[in-house]
Amino acid sequence: MKKLIYAVQWVRTKKGYKIFLFILFLILLLSIMISCSIGVGGGDFKTLIYTVIYPKEPSEIGRIMVEMRMPRAVAACFTGAAFALSGCVMQGVTKNPLADSGLLGINAGAGFFVALTAVVFPSMPALGTTVFAFLGAAMAVLSVYGLGMGKHKTGSIRLILAGSAVSAFLTALSQGISLTFGISKSLSFWTAGSLSGITWQQLIFIIPWIIGFGCVSIFISEHLSVLALGEENAIGLGVNVQAIRFIGIAAVLVMAGASVSLVGGISFLGLIVPHSARFIVGEDYKRLLPISALLGAILLVLADIAARMIHAPFDTPVGALVVAIGVPFFLVLTYRKKGAVL
């Protein structure tokens, strides 16, 4: 235990933080390479590197690694980082330690539009479904934000209650549509969260949004640290609380909405990772956000590897594995934070 405490104290130093950040980046790269190399058809690092360097001369297994496995590994990397960043920003904006992007109804809104798309446009290509899911997430967030607006400001409790109501309503509509039109089976796999079948075309559309608004969240990190001191203190220090809250929620919408539209509703990632990062580097959001992004990316890449190995050659929804980790974590956190959840 003492060694762990010393390690955490070392990471919180300027030099230790930079080294730890670099180590996490190397672990992420290694995880992606392992993910691309594991599968029923085999593969190894040498084949992967050769295929990436010489894409015009791929072997059969090299083509599988680059065209099928690498897109899902890259998707896991970026969406894992986006979910973690979204949860971290939500906790800063609402000052609620149990907050994540799901509080804004993003999962429910995206799921509702996916259900509608499956019924109205059954032959819609994957990219089209991704676009509609993102629009659904945006619609849900706008509804939550509109309902959560007080006369002069947005209260975090009011926002959370509005998010719960909108999520419950949209989830009920999605279930009603899926049962009425017999699409429950196909919709449930997306709702549970899956990285199966992701293409480079979808990634080219989604990744720029995640990178762009990930940078926005990093940009407001200092203000989030000040906001953690209390709203009155933040106003006294010259922070425009409403502007930061709006920018933060917009960043969460785009990052989490884009991620959900690509891989489905993966719950608890935005809850687990920020608290783990907070234990390691403390409450400073300038450090907390980058560490959360890397840890989230690593966790989802490794979870996807496990999901493919549990019942090979069939895919296990990766969201189910994340929930299996997240529920015990959530219960422990709830017990420790009781009386201070809101």
Secondary structure, DSSP 8 states (H G I E B T S, - for coil): -HHHHHHHHHHTSHHHHHHHHHHHHHHHHHHHHHHHH-STT---HHHHHHHHH-TTS--HHHHHIIIIIHHHHHHHHHHHHHHHHHHHHHHHHH--TT--GGGGTHHHHHHHHHHHHHHH-TT--HHHHHHHHHHHHHHHHHHHHHHHB-SSSB-HHHHHHHHHHHHHHHHHHHHHHHHHTT-HHHHHHHHH---TT--HHHHHHHHHHHHHHHHHHHHTHHHHHHHTT-HHHHHHTT--HHHHHHHHHHHHHHHHHHHHHHH----SHHHHHHHHHHHHH-S-HHHHHHHHHHHHHHHHHHHHHHHHHHTTTS---HHHHHHHHHHHHHHHHHHHTTT---
